[in-house]
């Protein structure tokens, strides 16, 4: 069991060790309680939690590092992490002493994203539940890192605790005593695919999950890679397999250590259940707080305070998932949960005060909106676009951005606008994957007007009704002709090409539109009314834009050109 406080820099260095982080300069004991994780962005306004560990992504050289250390001192940060090996490290010792901000080096090859995720996991332990931490077997309840270190001491070997998918939940110190595969697993928080494939082929997992005791696994042969033997044991809660504990051994287990490993697996089950319960409770609490904040009213201010958000301008993001053909409800639910977790990691890396929760089928994010409203919307769109670019097109996720809420009472309106933008994106009429309500306002308005028309059971009337009836009776294409002409702003050449007819034929048809529909094509109001009806209730059999089209209405109605008829009828 660690003697260092759970949220201290000393505890971070003890748990992560030289596998991920090295202390270059500074006093870890003097850093105090760590308040959170921040990421340095030289091109944006910085907002860090109090006593933050700041990740200096892209910071190199003594000059940049010195400047950033002094800036962080003004923000009362606890530590700065830069990519190792640190250039001119000796020159920075005096600056570290002057600022009191510890300087850490991230191991080459380690992922900044994985480091941020692991730091947040470690620092969040104990956030949910009673203030006085309970212990299980002398280890704080749910503290998997402390448990891994305790087991490593019992077995005298570096330990990893993994879930059913071979993802690394926690690891002990001394990982540098293991092999390349183990270090690679720690850096990626996932056992390498090539080793998983070999274990699957050799039946390792089948034996592991049906055995009650430790399973000894000889080092796999993969090219010229040298690996240590492993011993693993499944972690069970009744009939449920929670995961497994793996030790990299240089010598076989003694009978005493074999028995200790068995007992440790039982203890690990209790900790993993507590860890899972704590995570579930925290997720439920966060969802309740986000819901309360989105509802506005008197409880919103309190909820925002509990979420660590200050009462400053905020906007709402709404992420939805398009349902693909053949995908069942369970798959979509799991995918939504996965993307929600990924979005939470992404947003808090960019803006630590963000909060994300999955409410029904939509993941909502509260995102602080610094600067003027237009700048805040643009930044939110860029952040969301970067996230979707990382997740790829396969997931089919889209994100709508609401309006900026200057006060908590305005958050419900921001959520409503985020939902409106999301609906436009999910309608399939837009090729965009991210849009703010300001970008798709007209599209959203058209969808809502169509809803109103359907609710009122409205039918085509006036010129459009006459044209549709004529087309049905005579198998004609007057509605299609009118739509093409309006979409082309009255350009007969372009309009005729869009419906694959000769321009002269099209001119004849547009004259018939004016005659049959009794429609004055020179009247802007008449053209706008026809265009709107086509957008909202156009006949479904038309080859042009169909009912429910949400493309924005042109800013000005088409003005007849020289090629259009000079009068509604000849």
N, C-alpha and C positions, 0 to 999 in steps of 0.2 A: 504494500500500500504506500502511495506517495505521501510524503510529509509536506508537500507544497500545496497551497490553496489551488482549487480547481481552475480559477480564472487568472492565475498568475503567469508571468512570463517564464518563471522557473519551471512551472509545470508544463508549459508548452515545449520548452527545450528538453525536458526530461522525457516526455512522451514521444516527441518527434525525433529527438536525438540527431546524430550526424547523418542519418538517412535522408533527412530533408533540410534541416536548418543547422547552421553553426553560428555561435555568438562571436562576432568579430571584435566588438568593443562595447563597453557599457556594463552596468551592474544589473543583472536580471532580478536580484532580490529587491532592489530599490525601485523597480518599475511599478510596483503596486498592482492593484486589480485591473485586469484588462477589460476595457469597456466594449470592445467590438473590433471589427475588421474593416479597413478602408482601402480603397485602391486609388493611387495617385494618377491624376489625369492633368497634364500640364496645359491642356486647352480648354479646361472647364473650371467653373467655380467649385471649390472643394468644401465638402461637408463630411466631417469625420465624427464618429462617436467619441465621447470623452475617453482618454487613455487608450486610444486605438493602436492596434498593430497595423501599420500602413504598408501596403505592397507597392514597392517602387518599380512598377513594370516599365521597362525601357530606360531606366536610369543607369547611366554608366559614367565612370570616371570620378575622380576626387572632386572636381569643381561642381558637377551636377549634384552629387551626393551631399556635399557640404551645404549647398544652397537649400536643398530639400530638408536636410536635418534642421536648419535654422527656421524654415517655414513651419515645420512640424512642431517645433518647440512652442511657437506662438499658438498652435492649435492644441497644445497639451497632449500630444501623442506620446505613447509609451515606447514604441519601437518602430524602426524602419527595416524592411526586408528588401534587399537588392539581389540581383542574380550574381552567384559566385562563379569563378573566384573574383573577389573584390579588387579592382584596380587601385593601386596606391593606398592600400589599406592602412599603412602606418601613418600616412598624412591625415587620416580622418580621426585618429584617437583624440586629438586635442578638441576637435569640433564636438565629438560625442560627449566629452567631459564638460564642455561649455554648455551644451544644450540639455544634457540629461536624457537624450533620446537614444536608446540602445540601437546598435547596428547589427543586423543579422544577415547572413548570406544563404540564399536558396541554392541547393545542390543543382549543378548543371544537369539538364535533362528532365528535371521535375517540372510539372505543369503548374502554372500560376492558378488556373481554375481549380485544380485538385487541392492545392494548398489552401485556397480561400474556403473551399467546402469543408476541408478537414478542420481548419481553425474554427469555423463557425460551429461545427459539430462539437468540438471539444469545449468551446467557450459557452455553449448553450446548456451543457450538462448541469442539472440542478435548477434550471429556470422554472420548471414545472414541479409543483408539489410543495411540501412543507419546507420551511427554512432550514430546519435542522435535518441534515441528510441522514437517512437510515443506512445501515450497513448490512451487507450479506457476506458472511464468511470473512469479516474484517475488511471488506472492500466497499466503498460507497455504492449504494444501490444504483444499478444501471450504468456505472462508470466502466465501460468496456476497456478503455486504455489502461486503467489501474489494474483491472483483472488480468489483462494480457501480461503486464509486467510481473504480477504476482505468480502467474503460471510459469513465466520464463525463469523466475527465481527458483521455483520448485524443480523444474526440469533442467536448469542450466543450459537453456537453448532459446534462441529467438522465436517468438510466437506470433502467429496471426490468428485473428478471429474472423471468420468468413460467413456470409449468408449462403442460402441455397444456390445462388447464381455465381458463387466464387468471387463475390465482391468483398473487398477488405473493409470490415466494419471498424476494426481497431488492430493495433500492432504494438509489440513491446519494443524496448530498446535493444541495442546490440544487433540490429539487422545487418550491420556491416560485417558481422562474423558469418553470415550466411553466404549465399551465392548470388550470381547476376540475376537469375530468375526471380529470387525473392525481392531484391532491390527494385527490379522492374515492376513487380506486383505492387509494392508499396507506393512507388511513384505514380502509378496509374490507378491505384485503388482497385485493381482488377487483376486476377491471375491471367497471364498471357494466353492468348487463344491456342497457341501451338502446344502448350502444356495441357490445357483442358482437353484438346483433341486426343493426345496420347493417353491421358487418364481415362477418357471415355472408351477408347479402343481396348485398353487393358482391363476394363471393368472395375477400376478403382472406386468410382462413386457407388456402384452397385454394392460392392463389398462393404464400403464405409457405412452406407445407410442401413444395411441389414445386420451389422455387427454391433455388439454391445460394448466392446472394448476397443483399445487402440488398434489401428491398422498400419502396418509397416509397409512403406512404399519405396522400392528401390529407385534410384535416380534414373529418369528416362533418358534415352539416347536420342538426342536431337543435334545432328551435325557434330560440331566440335565443342558444343557447350558442355561445361562441367557443372554438375549440380550435386548438392548433398542429398542423402536419403531423407525421407520425410516420415513422420509418424503423425497420424491424424485420428481424431475421434469425433463421432457425430454428437451434436448437441440436441437433445430431445426434450419435449414437454409432452409427456404421455405418448400418443402415437404420432404427434407432429414433429417433423424434423425442422428445427430452427436454423441450423447451420452446422458449422464444424470448427474445430480448433486444430491448427497445424503447427508442428514444431520441426525446425530444420536441425537435424542431429548429425554430429560427427561420431558419436558412439551410441550403441544400442541402449535402450532404457533398462535400468536395473529394475528388479521386481518392486522395490519401494517406489521408484518414480513411475512405474507403470500404474500402480495403485493410486498414486497421487494424481496422475493424469485422469483416471476414471472419476475420482472425486471432483476434480476441477471441472470436468464436463458437466456434472450435475449442478455445480455452482454456476457455471456459465449459463445454463438454461434459465436459472432464476434471474440473472442479470440481463439476459437478452429479452426475457419477458417484460422486465421492468423498463428496459430501454424502449421496447416497442410500445408499452403502455404509456410511457412518458411522451413519446413522439406523437402517439394518437391523441392524447389529451391536449398536447400543445397545438396540434393541428385543429382540433375542435374548438379550442379556446380562440385561436387566431381567426378561424372562420366566423365565430360569433362576434368578435370585435370588429372585423371588417364589415360584417352585415350591419351591425349597429351604426358604424360610421357612415355607411352608405345610405342609411335611412334618414340621416340628419337628426334634427331635434336635440333635446337636452342631453341625451346619452352619447351623442357623437363626439363631443369634446372629451368626455371621459374615456371613450374607446380609443380615440386618437392618442391620448396620453398613455394608455396601457400599451399601445402598439409602438410607442417611442417616436410618434410623429408630433412635431410641433404644430401649433395652430397657424399655419402659413398656407399660401395658395397650393392647392393640390388638384390633380386631375385623375380621372379613373380610366384604366385600360380594361378592355373586355376581350378575352381570348376564347374563341370557339373552335370547334373541330368539325369539319365537313364529314358527313357520314359517307363512307365509300361503299361501293357495291360489294355485298357478300360479307361485310363486317358486322359481327354480332354486338349486342349491347355490352357484354362483359369486356370484349376487346376494346371498345371505345371508352368505357369507364376507366380501364387500366391506362390507356393512352392519355386520357385527360389528366389523370393523377400524375403520370410521369412528366407530362409537359408542364403542369402546374408547379411541380417541384423544381424543374429546370428553370422555369421563368423566375421563381423566387430567388434562386441562386444568382441568375443573371442580373436581375434588377438590383438586388442588394449589393452586388459587386460594383455596380455603377453608382447607385444611390442608396447608401446603407439604411436610410429611413423609410424605404419602400416596404409595403406589406402586401402579401398575395394570399388569396384563399379561393378554393374551388367551391362555388355555390351552385348546386344543381349541375347543369351541363356547361356552365361558363366559369372561367377563372377570372376573377377580378383582382386588379392591382391598384393600390393607392400609391401614386407617384408624385412626390413633391415637385411643384412647378415653380422653379426659380426664374427671375427675370420677367419680362413682359409676356403677355398671353401668347402672342404669335411665336415668340422664341421658345416658350415652354412646349407648345404643341409640336414644333419642328423637332425639338430635342427628343420628345417622347416618341415621335414617329421613327426617328433614327435609331433610338435604343431598341424599340420593338422590332424594327427591320433587321437590325444586327442579330437579335435573338433568333428570328425565323430563318435567317440565312445560315445560322449554325445548326439548327435542327433539320434543315433540308426540306424538300418538297414532299417527301413521302408521308409525313404526318398530316399534311393538309390543314394545318392550323392557320388561322387568320386573326388579326387583332384590330379592334376598333378603339379609337382614342376619343374620349369625351372632352367636353369644354372645361376650362380652368375654373375651379371653385375657389373663390377668394376667401370663403369662410366655410365652416363645417355645414352650415345649413344649406349650402349650395351643392353639396356632394350628391344628393339624389338626382339633381338635374344633370350633373356630369355623368353619373351612371346611366341615366336614360339616354343621353346623347351617345355614350360609348356603345350602348345596346343598339341604337339606331345605325351607327356606322358599321357595327358588326353584322347586322342583318343585311345591309347592302353587300358586304363582302361575301357572306354565306349564300346570297341569292344566285351567285354564279355569273352575274351580269358584269362584274368588274374583274379585270385581270390582276388587280392589286391584291396584296396580302396584308398590307397595313394601310389604314387611312384614318384621318381624324374626321370628326363630324363636319368641320369646316370644308373639307375636301369633297365630301359626298353628300352635302346637305340637300341638294336638289334631288339626287337619287333617292335619298331617304324619304323626302317629301312625296315623291311619286309613288313609292311603295305604300305609304300611309293613305294617300288619296285613293289608291286602288283598293286598299282594305275597306275604306269608307264606301266606295262604290259597290263592293261585294256585299257589305253589311246592309246597305240600303236596297239591294237587289236591283240596282240601276241597269238599264239596257241602253243599247245604242239608240240615239235619237237624231232627228234633223237630217242633215246631208249624209252623215255616215250611215244611218239606218237605211236611207233610200239607196245608197250605193251598194251596201251589203245585200239588200233584197234583190237588186238588179243582178248582181254577180251570181246569186244563187239561182235565179230564174233562167238566166241566159248563159251560165257558165263563163262569165266574163271576168276581167281582172281590174276593175276600176278602183277598188280599195287598194290593191297592190300598187297601182299606178300613182294614186294620190300619195301614198306613203313614200314611194321612191322620189317623187317630185319634191315633197316637203323635206325629206332627208338631204336632198341635193341642193337645197336653197334655191329651187326653181331653175337649176341648170339642166336643161333637157338632155344634153349630150351625156352628162354624167349619170343622170337618172335612167335614161334608156339603156345605158351600158350595164347598170346594176341589175336590171331585170331581163337583159339579153333580148331586146327588141330593137328594131330600126328606129332612128330618131323620128322619122316621119310618122311611123306607126304610133310612137309614143305621143307625138303632138296630137294626133287624132284622138287617142285615148284620153288625154288630159282635157280636150274639148268636151268629150263625152262625160267626163267627171263633172265639169261645170254644169252641163245641161241636165244630166240625170239627177245629180245631187242638189241642183239649184244652189250652187255654191259659188260665191263671188271670190275668185282666187286673188283679186286685187285688194281685198279687204283684209288688213292685218289681223283684226279681231276674229274674222271667220277662219283664217288660216291657223291662228293659235288654237281656237276651239277644236278644229279638226285634228290638229297635231296632238292635243291633250287627250282627246277621246281615243285616238289610235294607240297612244301609249298606255292608257288605262284599260281599255275594253276592246281593243282591236280584235277582229275575227281571228280565231286560232288557226284557221286553214291558210292564212296569208303567208306568202313566202318571205315577207319582210319582217320587220320587228313585230313580235307577238305580244299578246296580252301580258301585262306585267313587266314589259321592258322597263329597265331602270336607267337607261343611258340618259345623261343630262339633256334637258331641252336646250336647243341652241339659244344663244343670248338674244338673238333678234330673229324675227320670222322672215322667211325668204321673200325677197322682192322680185317680182316677175322680171325676167331678162328679155332680151330682144327675141329669143327663140320661144318664149311662152306666148300663149294667146293674148291678144291685146284686149279681148272682151270675153266675158264668161260664156258666150255662145255666138255662133256664126249665124 
